[in-house]
Each structure stands twice: as C-alpha cells, then as structure tokens.
Amino acid sequence: MDAGSVVWPRKKTRQIMVGDVPVGGGAPITVQSMTITKTADHEATLEQIYALAAAGADIVRCTCNEPEAAVGLARIVPRSPVPIVADIHHQYRRALEALEAGVHCLRLNPGNIRKPEHIKAVAREAKDRNVPIRIGVNGGSLDPALYKKYGGRVTPEAMVESALQEIAFFQEVDFDLIKISVKASNVPLMIEAYRQLSEVVDYPLHLGVTEAGPPPGGILKATAGIATLLAEGIGDTIRYSLSSDPVDEARLGRQLLEAYGLRERKNVDLIACPSCGRAEIDVYKIANEAQDAFADKKIPLQVAVMGCVVNGPGEARGADIGIAAGNKRGHLFVRGTNVAVVPESEMVAALVEWAEFISRNGIEAAMERAEKSAPAARRAAAEDRDRNLGEKGEDANNTEQVVSLIRKI
C-alpha cells in the first residue's frame, strides 16, 4: 500500500478550518496533543509547542483556566508553529478572553459550562471571529441531569445526547463551525459513543480515549479505541491522552496514521523479526539501537532488522532496506537484494548510512552503488545461510520434537 492511500472509505463530514489546518471534509486526519506547562508561562509553553510540532502534532491545545493563561495565549499564538486550541473549563469568560487572545479554536465541555446564555454568548463571539468550537463531551464530567436520566450511568446515548444539546444551543445563534468528541476512559463505551454520534451528525469528529493512563497500558487502550474507529472510517482528528510526555502523544498519533496509510510517512518504519533459535545476534538489542539511531532523522523508508540470513531478506522483501546477521557479520539488502557485507559491530551504522544515501539519491542509485559489491555480498549471504541451516537445521526451534512428544502423551 502506498503511503497516504486510504484503506477504508471515510465517513463524509463537513470541513472546518483550525487556523490554516483543515479538519474533516476529506482532509488528511490530523494529530493533536496538549501542553502540560502553565499557559501563563508563555516561553515554557512555546518550547513545548515546538517540540510537539516537531514530533508530528498538527494542532496543539493549551489550558485557559485563569486570566493569566489568556494573557499567555496572547503571547503564544503569534509565535506558535501550529494552530492553538484553548481548553475552557468552568468559566465561560475564559473562552471570551481566549478569543480575544487570537486562538484558532475553543474546546468547551458541556458538562462544565451548562448555562445556555453562557454557551450562546461564546458561540456568538466565535461566530463573529470565524473560530470553530470543539464540543468536548467527557464521560467523567457528564451533566448531572443526563447522568440521572440514564440510570446513574454513563452510556453512549447519554454522551451523544450531551453533544446534541450543545449543538442545539449553537444552532440558536446560527453557529456551525463545530467539531465534536465523546471521550471516555472505557474503550468499548468510547467506541460505541462515536459510532452512534457518527450516525446522527456530519460534523468532524475528534477521537480519543480520555485518561488512558501511562504506557504501555495507556497506549494499548488509546490505540484500541482510535484504531477501531479509523478502520470503520470514523474520525477526522485524533489525540492520545496519556500520563506521559505529550511529545509521546504526538509521535504515537503520527505513527498510527502512518501505519494505517492515512498520512504520508515522515520517518522510518522499523520492522524486525521476533527472533528465534536461528538468530545469530541479539535482535532486540540491535533493533532498539537502530530505532534510536533513526529517531530524529526524518527518513521516510521502511527499514528491517533480521536475526539471520535464512529467511530474513525474504521475509523483509517489502522493506526498502534491511540488514540480517550471519557469522559475525551483517548482510545488508536493498529491496530484498544483498548489496553489501559489514562487520557485526557496524551493522546499525551501515544501515543508517545506506538509508541516508537512499533518502538523498533513491533506490536505483543505491543499486548502482552496490553494483561491484553485490555479487560478493550474495555469495557471502548464501554461505552464511547454508552454514546456519547446517548447524541449526530447518527446525531451529525444535518444534517437530515437541510435536512428537505431545503425540506420545
């Protein structure tokens, strides 16, 4: 699958503009995260915004929970490399102040700001400034009246009704620059709420599992919820909500979209074998070293690290470049063709050097570069493959022996 192609038909939604970033209406799915600095400390917040943008965030949200935060936003917005969303808590005046500060979007929680006159006052001002609003329904802060209506439980129906009530207030003042989230920390609840919401509105949807927790569990929960919906064509922008560095949120969001082919690849896609009895290196160690080496290089290639040359090049045939271990040396291959042999200690360095060459000059230039060394590299790979099979056999993990013992029980 080519980068950027779409596997599943996406639900058609309206398009809004968050600053200069389109959301919905067939635009590329965007990645969001949120700063954890005090917004009033505009320099620290800007530093984090730049880090988030570098990690793949298209839009960044900042809290606006006090007048000083609104002042901070006035200093942040003109210098930010990405559009800024102001997160409004219980006080609607903060929303008006954030709009005055020039933010590109607001996030309002219907469970926290409940007076219709306050909601409509914000919507009127946002309409005058052509600024969109995210209706941010949260399962943990639902309007008490809805909580009571649905039997004292948070249900998908209650969350959807909360969003629809907010939309009705916006419609009274003819405001329709809307995107919506119905987040919950319970993954099945979150999935079902978004499914139901997508059936009754055509506004762009912001996906997320709120309060997912720290990695690795938080990553699993967030991915389970977001990825399920994306596979159903639901969602226009996403956020991983983790108890972790927000830069991790941005990076993970970007990686998920790249893995799904929903965004063009910006960095290496590292694949590695799970290791087995035939492996001649510590695959995990080398894979981690390679991941660290490529971390910030912005090389949009698929790179493979394989433990041996028996199946490695074949299994990673689809990779742009890879390396497989054999007899204290590494066999480097490009698109499944052996092109060079390097000492084991230089495997990762060689992988990076060749990847950078391919990124600059293309695959064909790499094959031309390898023209002289390729025949010898193929012979060396064949020798190591035959030796490995001779020493460890086809069944390196002794599977057939185990099967035989099982059959005797």
C-alpha positions, 0 to 999 in steps of 0.5 A: 500500500502506498503511503497516504492511500486510504484503506477504508472509505471515510465517513463524509463530514463537513470541513472546518478550518483550525487556523490554516489546518483543515479538519474533516471534509476529506482532509488528511486526519490530523494529530493533536496533543496538549501542553502540560506547562502553565499557559501563563508561562508563555516561553515554557509553553512555546518550547513545548509547542515546538517540540510537539510540532516537531514530533508530528502534532498538527494542532496543539491545545493549551489550558485557559483556566485563569486570566493569566493563561489568556494573557499567555495565549496572547503571547503564544499564538503569534509565535506558535508553529501550529494552530492553538486550541484553548481548553475552557473549563468552568468559566465561560469568560475564559473562552471570551478572553481566549478569543480575544487572545487570537486562538484558532479554536475553543474546546468547551465541555458541556458538562462544565459550562451548562448555562445556555446564555453562557454557551450562546454568548461564546458561540456568538463571539466565535461566530463573529471571529470565524473560530470553530468550537470543539464540543468536548463531551467527557464521560467523567464530567457528564451533566448531572441531569443526563447522568440521572436520566440514564440510570446513574450511568454513563452510556453512549446515548447519554454522551451523544445526547450531551453533544446534541444539546450543545449543538442545539444551543449553537444552532440558536445563534446560527453557529456551525463551525463545530467539531465534536468528541465523546471521550471516555476512559472505557474503550468499548463505551468510547467506541460505541459513543462515536459510532452512534454520534457518527450516525446522527451528525456530519460534523468532524469528529475528534477521537480519543480515549480520555485518561488512558493512563501511562504506557504501555497500558495507556497506549494499548487502550488509546490505540484500541479505541482510535484504531477501531474507529479509523478502520470503520472510517470514523474520525477526522482528528485524533489525540492520545491522552496519556500520563506521559510526555505529550511529545509521546502523544504526538509521535504515537498519533503520527505513527498510527496514521502512518501505519494505517496509510492515512498520512504520508510517512515522515520517518522510518518504519522499523520492522524486525523479526521476533527472533528465534533459535536461528538468530545469530545476534541479539535482535532486540538489542540491535533493533532498539539501537537502530530505532534510536539511531533513526529517531530524529532523522526524518527518513521516510523508508521502511527499514528491517532488522533480521536475526539471520540470513535464512529467511530474513531478506525474504521475509523483509522483501517489502522493506526498502532496506534491511540488514540480517546477521550471519557469522559475525557479520551483517548482510545488508539488502536493498529491496530484498537484494544483498548489496553489501557485507559489514562487520557485526559491530557496524551493522546499525551504522551501515544501515543508517548510512545506506538509508541516508544515501537512499533518502538523498539519491533513491533506490536505483542509485543505491543499486548502482552503488552496490553494483561491484559489491553485490555479487560478493555480498550474495555469495557471502549471504548464501554461505552464511545461510547454508552454514546456519541451516547446517548447524541449526537445521530447518527446525531451529526451534525444535518444534517437530520434537515437541510435536512428537512428544505431545503425540506420545502423551 
